């Protein structure tokens, strides 16, 4: 089993220059690969493989002086970038993704590069007080999370990540699961809107986990983001008005629609707006980290129960977002990170040998079926928070009713 360890690193100015230069070179090579393939696609309808383009790039570096600077950057990082670009073309031809687009430095940049395990050094001796690690290309670099490092011999590869002025090292390493523990009863978990999760155990114990979207800290970050976004809109509107007035004074006529669109783009390209965007990005990161922290704590609480199994709905989040007609519900589903919860729960369950079950029927009506007599109430809407069975008279919270149905379902698949 392979796992990922991501820690923050604190490079000096020289190392930051190396990271920036490597990322810029990877972006240039990525765009060069796309440029070559666009010509081939127009002429022949196919595309160059990563191996074929690597041979072309090696010839360019040897024979043409304007490409020799690419040799100063790690060849492993360059090859990984070309392979990533090749995957985007394969997805396009298999109709699983859109046509590959060029990467710009400001919009959708390349933010990470690959390295192999050679020349990695962890100082994990208890008597060694150096909070440093040795990485390929960069050399010794300062860290603060020494206790989270994996065993050096288990590391297979990794990546250097740059995000909003912060830098991280990500290691992929082989982990061996712990010995199995004594199992307790199974549990059913229903993700919802009013409560983030409603949990029911076979023993008859039920509890709720409040949605982090209602927490004061999360709401504070959300309000700050909205405030800065409104501020950007007002500044851009003011700048657009100034550009229009300047155009009228110079040409004494109304600009065309194309010129107006260019002006609207220029109205966002000011130093003040760029500073506000950086603040918004930091707020987004803090909000995302807060949500991930709460989700990981919930998963740890579930796994620490050592359940025989965890039963959960097979959530098709992308389909829910596509079919949602109300913006408010769409925003809630996107912020709740249900897909992240599901993926991380599967990962932790595999590590601890916990069975994860989900309904075999993708349209399993966990909320609309009575947990006592299995009567289906089709008229139940999302606004109805209480389930009232017309046959047996059961009155129960709809989320708890769904958790019970998931806990005791008979027809299921194992993830």
Beta strands, then each sheet from edge to edge (+ up, - down):
strand 1: 2-10
strand 2: 112-116
strand 3: 121-122
strand 4: 132-135
strand 5: 139-143
strand 6: 155-163
strand 7: 166-174
strand 8: 187-191
strand 9: 195-201
strand 10: 206-210
strand 11: 309-312
strand 12: 355-359
strand 13: 386-388
strand 14: 395-397
strand 15: 412-414
sheet 1: 2+ 6- 7+ 1- 5+ 4- 3+
sheet 2: 10+ 9- 8+ 11+ 12+ 15-
sheet 3: 13+ 14-
end
